[in-house]
Amino acid sequence: MAAFQKRQGLYISCIEEIAYKRGFITKEQLLKLAEPLMKTAYGQYMVEVANGL
C-alpha cells in the first residue's frame, strides 16, 4: 500500500478525503483539519483534495 501511495501520489483510506467527498464536512473543515499537518505529505494531500486535486 505504501508503494502505491508513493508511486500514484494518492492515499488509501484518507478518512478526511472520504468525509469531504461524501459531503460530511465542508472544504473549510477539511482545510482546518489539514492545517496542523501542513509539514507532512498527508496534510499537503488534504489541501490538494480541498482545492480540487
C-alpha positions, -999 to 999 in steps of 0.1 A, spaced: 0 0 0 28 24 8 44 17 -26 11 25 -43 8 58 -24 43 68 -33 40 59 -70 5 72 -76 5 101 -52 -28 90 -38 -37 80 -3 -57 49 5 -84 53 32 -78 90 38 -109 94 61 -109 132 57 -110 129 20 -138 104 21 -158 126 45 -153 156 23 -162 139 -10 -193 124 7 -204 158 19 -200 151 56 -175 180 60 -170 213 41 -140 225 23 -133 248 51 -134 220 77 -111 199 55 -86 227 53 -88 232 91 -81 195 96 -51 198 73 -36 229 89 -17 212 118 -4 186 93 9 210 66 45 200 71 36 164 61 28 150 28 -6 139 42 -15 174 52 -4 187 18 -25 160 1 -56 171 20 -51 207 8 -48 194 -28 -81 175 -23 -98 206 -10 -85 226 -40 -98 200 -65 -66 179 -68 
